[in-house]
Amino acid sequence: MTDSLRIYFKLTFDPAYAEVEQLHKKYVWNFDYRITSSFDTKNNVLQASFSSSKYQISENEYLFYFQIPKITESSAYLFLACFQDEKGEVYLHDIPLKIVEKEIYSEHLIFETDRVTPIFDHYIHKRDTFQIRSAFGSERVPEHYFRYNFAAALPPMATVNAGDQEVKLTPDTTIILNNDSLYVPFKKGNYFISSMQPRKFYHYMVVDNRFPKVSKTKELIEPTIYIATDDERKAMRNTQKPKVKLDDFWLTLAQDKDFARKMIMHYYSKVQDANVLFTTYKEGWKTDMGLIYIIFGAPDQVYKQDLKETWKYKSKQSIPALNFVFNKRINPFGDYFFELQNSEEYANVWYNTVELWRKGILEK
């Protein structure tokens, strides 16, 4: 049993903009936070402020942590404001707090080899070394490995989703690790660290060392599913020279080598961004949010509620104003994932936007 929770968070800046060394020497960060039982209420469970100059810095990254009293709500949200009086800039973030049976949802966390810095990403590179730590000091840590290649998201007008929540898996391997030990994963896939208490676990995904970038031919072909025709994809898959067919695909669309390079850079930068932002139990570009982000870009506005998130887009070029609603769903691979609320009404705007991509009419 614990009487407090430790909240870790990291601020990352563009090094050219952040003036990292000057910030490190001069400025003290100030923080306000409030905890509510839901996005939809203004009644605070807890509210506090604190200041801190204690952080670790690695080039353009700042690491902080602070303690909050234990809360008893089954779920809550922590809204954090980070600011510097000298700079006048404020950074806002919301952190969901999941509680099960009045205890923290997962008793485990994974750390860098310095045993101090938590790993914030949902993924770990293959053959990277990290530490597994239990909040309660459990000596033995059961870990389950699942090997599964999840499907890419379907277009927003599809009448069914990719069906990940329907997949039933049994572990391919289960091993017992020692608490506080260093561990090196060698297989790509999903890993679940079990708690000694029911319905609690910690999940991470192991990926190739290049991730979130895509560089191998197969990795480059797969995300074209959102803009390529069935025949074009078959040509890239059913060949002894997939790289040649992939190049042919982009050259056919661009009609010019220099413009093809521009299209390739723009499209795969979106794929990489989606991997950074949305990777959970599968690569970010395969998720519903990743699909919408790649094709329509970052939303102009985001509205969050307890069980859904709404992305709003302003009209531009021949694309009308749009709203996409993502609902939270429980599945076997994690606490929640976001599933797009599909509608046949998206058909025209989807086909029109994909055609803009295929014509190289790019919106930065």
C-alpha positions as CSV (number, residue, x, y, z in Angstrom):
1,M,0.0,0.0,0.0
2,T,1.2,3.5,-0.8
3,D,0.0,6.9,0.4
4,S,1.3,8.9,-2.5
5,L,1.9,8.8,-6.3
6,R,5.0,9.9,-8.1
7,I,4.3,11.8,-11.3
8,Y,7.2,11.8,-13.9
9,F,7.1,14.2,-16.9
10,K,9.5,15.4,-19.5
11,L,9.7,18.6,-21.5
12,T,11.4,18.5,-24.9
13,F,12.4,21.5,-26.9
14,D,13.8,22.4,-30.2
15,P,17.5,23.0,-29.2
16,A,17.8,26.1,-31.4
17,Y,14.7,27.6,-29.8
18,A,15.2,26.5,-26.2
19,E,18.6,28.0,-25.6
20,V,19.2,25.0,-23.5
21,E,22.4,26.0,-21.7
22,Q,21.0,29.4,-20.7
23,L,17.8,27.8,-19.4
24,H,19.8,25.3,-17.5
25,K,21.8,28.0,-15.7
26,K,19.2,30.7,-15.2
27,Y,15.6,29.7,-14.9
28,V,13.5,27.9,-12.4
29,W,10.4,26.1,-13.5
30,N,7.1,26.7,-11.8
31,F,4.2,24.3,-11.9
32,D,0.5,24.3,-11.1
33,Y,-1.6,21.2,-11.2
34,R,-5.2,20.3,-10.5
35,I,-6.8,16.9,-10.4
36,T,-10.4,16.3,-11.4
37,S,-12.5,13.2,-11.5
38,S,-13.3,13.7,-15.2
39,F,-12.7,16.1,-18.1
40,D,-16.3,17.2,-17.9
41,T,-16.2,18.6,-14.3
42,K,-14.7,21.8,-12.9
43,N,-14.7,20.4,-9.3
44,N,-11.1,19.7,-8.2
45,V,-10.2,16.7,-6.2
46,L,-6.9,18.3,-5.5
47,Q,-5.0,21.5,-6.5
48,A,-1.5,22.7,-5.7
49,S,1.5,24.6,-6.9
50,F,5.2,24.1,-6.6
51,S,8.6,25.3,-7.9
52,S,11.5,23.2,-9.0
53,S,15.0,23.8,-10.4
54,K,15.9,20.1,-10.0
55,Y,15.9,18.4,-13.3
56,Q,18.2,16.3,-15.5
57,I,19.1,17.7,-18.8
58,S,20.3,15.9,-22.0
59,E,20.6,18.4,-24.8
60,N,17.0,19.6,-25.2
61,E,15.2,17.5,-22.6
62,Y,14.2,18.3,-19.1
63,L,13.1,15.7,-16.6
64,F,10.9,16.4,-13.5
65,Y,9.0,14.5,-11.0
66,F,6.8,15.3,-8.0
67,Q,4.6,13.5,-5.4
68,I,0.8,13.9,-5.1
69,P,-1.3,12.4,-2.3
70,K,-3.0,9.1,-2.9
71,I,-6.5,9.5,-4.5
72,T,-9.3,7.1,-4.2
73,E,-11.3,7.9,-7.4
74,S,-11.4,5.0,-9.8
75,S,-10.1,7.3,-12.5
76,A,-9.0,10.9,-12.5
77,Y,-7.1,13.5,-14.7
78,L,-4.2,15.6,-13.7
79,F,-3.9,18.9,-15.5
80,L,-0.4,20.3,-15.4
81,A,0.8,23.8,-16.3
82,C,4.5,24.4,-16.6
83,F,5.8,27.9,-16.9
84,Q,8.8,30.2,-16.3
85,D,8.1,33.7,-15.0
86,E,11.2,35.1,-16.8
87,K,10.0,33.7,-20.2
88,G,6.3,34.1,-19.9
89,E,5.6,30.9,-21.7
90,V,3.1,28.2,-20.5
91,Y,3.0,24.5,-21.4
92,L,-0.1,22.5,-20.7
93,H,-0.6,18.8,-20.5
94,D,-3.2,16.3,-19.2
95,I,-2.2,13.0,-17.5
96,P,-4.8,10.3,-17.0
97,L,-4.6,8.6,-13.6
98,K,-5.9,5.0,-13.6
99,I,-6.7,3.5,-10.3
100,V,-7.9,-0.1,-9.7
101,E,-9.3,-1.2,-6.3
102,K,-7.9,2.0,-4.7
103,E,-4.3,1.2,-5.9
104,I,-2.2,2.3,-8.8
105,Y,-3.1,0.6,-12.1
106,S,0.4,-0.8,-12.7
107,E,2.9,-1.4,-10.0
108,H,5.8,-1.5,-12.5
109,L,7.7,1.1,-14.5
110,I,10.7,0.8,-16.7
111,F,13.8,2.9,-16.5
112,E,16.9,3.8,-18.5
113,T,20.2,2.1,-17.4
114,D,20.9,5.1,-15.1
115,R,18.1,3.6,-13.0
116,V,16.7,7.2,-12.5
117,T,15.2,8.2,-15.8
118,P,11.9,6.5,-16.7
119,I,11.2,5.5,-20.3
120,F,8.3,7.7,-21.6
121,D,7.8,6.1,-25.0
122,H,5.4,3.1,-25.4
123,Y,8.2,1.4,-27.4
124,I,11.7,0.2,-26.7
125,H,14.3,-0.6,-29.4
126,K,15.4,-4.1,-29.9
127,R,18.6,-4.9,-27.9
128,D,18.3,-1.8,-25.8
129,T,19.0,-2.3,-22.1
130,F,16.6,-1.1,-19.5
131,Q,15.6,-1.7,-15.9
132,I,12.2,-3.0,-14.6
133,R,11.2,-1.8,-11.2
134,S,8.2,-2.7,-9.0
135,A,6.7,0.0,-6.8
136,F,6.1,-2.5,-4.0
137,G,9.5,-4.3,-4.2
138,S,8.2,-7.6,-5.7
139,E,11.2,-9.8,-6.2
140,R,9.9,-11.8,-9.2
141,V,8.4,-10.1,-12.2
142,P,6.4,-12.3,-14.7
143,E,6.7,-11.1,-18.3
144,H,4.6,-12.4,-21.2
145,Y,5.6,-12.0,-24.8
146,F,3.1,-11.8,-27.7
147,R,4.1,-12.0,-31.4
148,Y,1.4,-10.5,-33.6
149,N,1.3,-8.3,-36.7
150,F,-1.7,-6.0,-36.3
151,A,-3.6,-4.7,-39.3
152,A,-3.5,-1.1,-40.5
153,A,-6.6,1.1,-39.8
154,L,-9.4,1.0,-42.3
155,P,-10.6,4.2,-44.1
156,P,-13.1,6.4,-42.0
157,M,-16.1,5.4,-44.1
158,A,-15.5,1.6,-43.5
159,T,-18.5,-0.1,-41.9
160,V,-16.2,-2.3,-39.7
161,N,-12.9,-1.5,-37.9
162,A,-9.6,-3.4,-38.0
163,G,-10.9,-5.7,-35.4
164,D,-7.9,-5.7,-33.0
165,Q,-10.2,-5.8,-29.9
166,E,-11.6,-9.1,-31.2
167,V,-8.2,-10.9,-31.4
168,K,-7.7,-13.3,-28.6
169,L,-4.1,-14.1,-27.9
170,T,-2.2,-16.5,-25.6
171,P,1.5,-15.7,-24.8
172,D,4.1,-17.1,-27.1
173,T,6.6,-17.0,-24.2
174,T,6.5,-16.3,-20.5
175,I,9.6,-15.6,-18.4
176,I,10.3,-14.6,-14.9
177,L,12.5,-11.5,-14.4
178,N,14.1,-10.1,-11.2
179,N,12.9,-6.8,-9.9
180,D,15.5,-4.0,-10.4
181,S,17.4,-6.1,-12.9
182,L,18.6,-5.0,-16.3
183,Y,16.9,-6.6,-19.2
184,V,17.6,-6.7,-23.0
185,P,14.7,-7.8,-25.3
186,F,15.7,-9.6,-28.5
187,K,12.4,-10.1,-30.2
188,K,10.0,-7.6,-31.7
189,G,6.5,-7.7,-30.4
190,N,4.3,-6.9,-27.4
191,Y,5.4,-7.5,-23.8
192,F,3.2,-7.5,-20.7
193,I,4.7,-7.3,-17.2
194,S,2.2,-8.9,-14.8
195,S,1.3,-7.6,-11.3
196,M,0.8,-9.9,-8.4
197,Q,-2.6,-8.3,-8.2
198,P,-5.3,-9.1,-10.8
199,R,-6.2,-6.7,-13.7
200,K,-2.9,-4.8,-13.4
201,F,-0.1,-4.9,-15.9
202,Y,2.5,-2.8,-17.6
203,H,2.8,-3.0,-21.4
204,Y,5.6,-2.0,-23.8
205,M,6.4,-2.8,-27.5
206,V,9.8,-3.8,-28.8
207,V,10.6,-2.3,-32.3
208,D,13.5,-2.2,-34.7
209,N,16.3,0.3,-33.9
210,R,15.4,2.6,-36.7
211,F,11.9,3.2,-35.3
212,P,10.0,5.6,-35.5
213,K,11.6,6.1,-38.9
214,V,10.8,3.7,-41.7
215,S,13.6,2.8,-44.0
216,K,13.5,-0.8,-45.2
217,T,11.6,-1.5,-48.4
218,K,8.8,-3.5,-46.7
219,E,8.4,-0.8,-44.0
220,L,8.1,1.8,-46.8
221,I,5.6,-0.2,-48.8
222,E,3.2,-0.9,-45.9
223,P,2.0,2.6,-45.2
224,T,1.2,3.3,-48.8
225,I,-2.0,1.3,-48.1
226,Y,-3.7,4.6,-47.4
227,I,-3.1,6.2,-50.8
228,A,-2.2,3.3,-53.2
229,T,-4.8,1.3,-55.2
230,D,-5.1,-2.5,-54.8
231,D,-3.3,-3.1,-58.1
232,E,-0.5,-0.8,-57.1
233,R,0.0,-2.6,-53.8
234,K,-0.1,-6.0,-55.5
235,A,2.6,-4.8,-57.9
236,M,4.8,-3.8,-54.9
237,R,4.2,-7.0,-53.0
238,N,4.2,-9.6,-55.7
239,T,7.6,-9.0,-57.2
240,Q,11.2,-10.0,-56.9
241,K,12.2,-6.3,-56.9
242,P,9.9,-4.5,-54.5
243,K,12.2,-1.4,-54.2
244,V,12.0,-0.9,-58.0
245,K,8.2,-1.2,-57.9
246,L,8.0,1.2,-54.9
247,D,10.1,3.8,-56.8
248,D,7.9,3.3,-59.8
249,F,4.8,4.0,-57.7
250,W,6.1,7.4,-56.5
251,L,7.5,8.3,-59.9
252,T,4.2,7.5,-61.6
253,L,2.4,9.8,-59.2
254,A,4.9,12.6,-59.3
255,Q,5.9,12.4,-63.0
256,D,9.2,14.0,-62.0
257,K,12.1,12.7,-59.8
258,D,12.6,15.8,-57.8
259,F,8.9,16.1,-57.1
260,A,8.8,12.4,-56.2
261,R,11.5,13.0,-53.6
262,K,9.4,15.8,-52.1
263,M,6.3,13.7,-52.0
264,I,8.2,10.8,-50.4
265,M,9.8,13.0,-47.7
266,H,6.5,14.6,-46.9
267,Y,4.5,11.4,-46.7
268,Y,7.0,9.4,-44.6
269,S,7.6,12.4,-42.3
270,K,3.8,12.0,-41.5
271,V,4.3,8.3,-41.0
272,Q,7.2,8.9,-38.6
273,D,5.3,11.6,-36.7
274,A,2.3,9.2,-36.3
275,N,4.7,6.5,-34.9
276,V,6.0,9.0,-32.3
277,L,2.6,10.2,-31.3
278,F,0.3,7.2,-31.5
279,T,2.3,4.0,-31.0
280,T,0.8,1.7,-28.3
281,Y,0.4,-2.0,-29.0
282,K,1.0,-1.4,-32.7
283,E,2.9,1.1,-34.8
284,G,1.4,4.5,-34.7
285,W,0.8,4.8,-38.4
286,K,-1.5,1.7,-38.2
287,T,-3.8,3.3,-35.6
288,D,-7.0,5.2,-36.4
289,M,-5.5,8.4,-35.1
290,G,-2.4,7.7,-37.2
291,L,-4.4,7.2,-40.3
292,I,-6.3,10.5,-39.9
293,Y,-3.1,12.4,-39.0
294,I,-1.2,11.1,-42.0
295,I,-3.9,11.9,-44.6
296,F,-5.5,15.0,-43.1
297,G,-2.6,16.4,-41.0
298,A,-2.6,17.6,-37.5
299,P,-6.0,18.8,-36.3
300,D,-6.7,22.5,-35.9
301,Q,-8.4,21.9,-32.5
302,V,-8.7,19.0,-30.2
303,Y,-11.6,18.5,-27.7
304,K,-11.1,15.9,-25.0
305,Q,-13.7,14.2,-22.9
306,D,-13.6,11.2,-20.5
307,L,-14.5,8.6,-23.2
308,K,-13.8,10.4,-26.5
309,E,-11.6,12.8,-28.3
310,T,-12.8,15.1,-31.1
311,W,-10.4,16.4,-33.8
312,K,-11.6,19.5,-35.7
313,Y,-10.3,20.6,-39.1
314,K,-10.9,24.0,-40.8
315,S,-11.8,24.0,-44.5
316,K,-8.9,24.3,-46.9
317,Q,-8.5,24.0,-50.6
318,S,-11.3,21.6,-51.8
319,I,-11.5,19.9,-48.4
320,P,-14.5,21.1,-46.2
321,A,-14.4,21.6,-42.5
322,L,-14.3,18.2,-40.7
323,N,-14.8,16.6,-37.3
324,F,-13.4,13.2,-36.4
325,V,-14.6,11.5,-33.2
326,F,-12.4,8.9,-31.5
327,N,-14.0,6.7,-28.8
328,K,-12.0,5.0,-26.0
329,R,-12.3,1.2,-26.2
330,I,-10.9,-1.5,-24.0
331,N,-9.0,-4.3,-25.7
332,P,-6.8,-7.2,-24.7
333,F,-3.6,-5.3,-25.4
334,G,-3.9,-2.3,-23.2
335,D,-6.1,-0.3,-20.9
336,Y,-7.6,1.8,-23.7
337,F,-7.2,2.6,-27.3
338,F,-8.9,5.2,-29.5
339,E,-11.2,3.9,-32.2
340,L,-12.5,6.2,-34.9
341,Q,-16.3,6.6,-35.1
342,N,-16.7,5.6,-38.7
343,S,-19.3,7.0,-41.1
344,E,-20.2,6.6,-44.7
345,E,-20.4,10.4,-44.9
346,Y,-16.6,10.5,-45.0
347,A,-16.4,8.7,-48.3
348,N,-16.3,11.7,-50.6
349,V,-13.9,13.7,-48.6
350,W,-11.6,10.7,-48.1
351,Y,-11.4,9.9,-51.8
352,N,-10.9,13.6,-52.6
353,T,-8.1,14.0,-50.1
354,V,-6.3,10.9,-51.2
355,E,-6.5,12.1,-54.7
356,L,-4.8,15.4,-53.6
357,W,-2.0,13.3,-52.1
358,R,-1.7,11.3,-55.3
359,K,-1.5,14.5,-57.4
360,G,1.1,15.9,-55.1
361,I,-1.0,18.8,-53.8
362,L,0.6,18.9,-50.4
363,E,-0.5,20.9,-47.4
364,K,2.3,21.5,-44.9
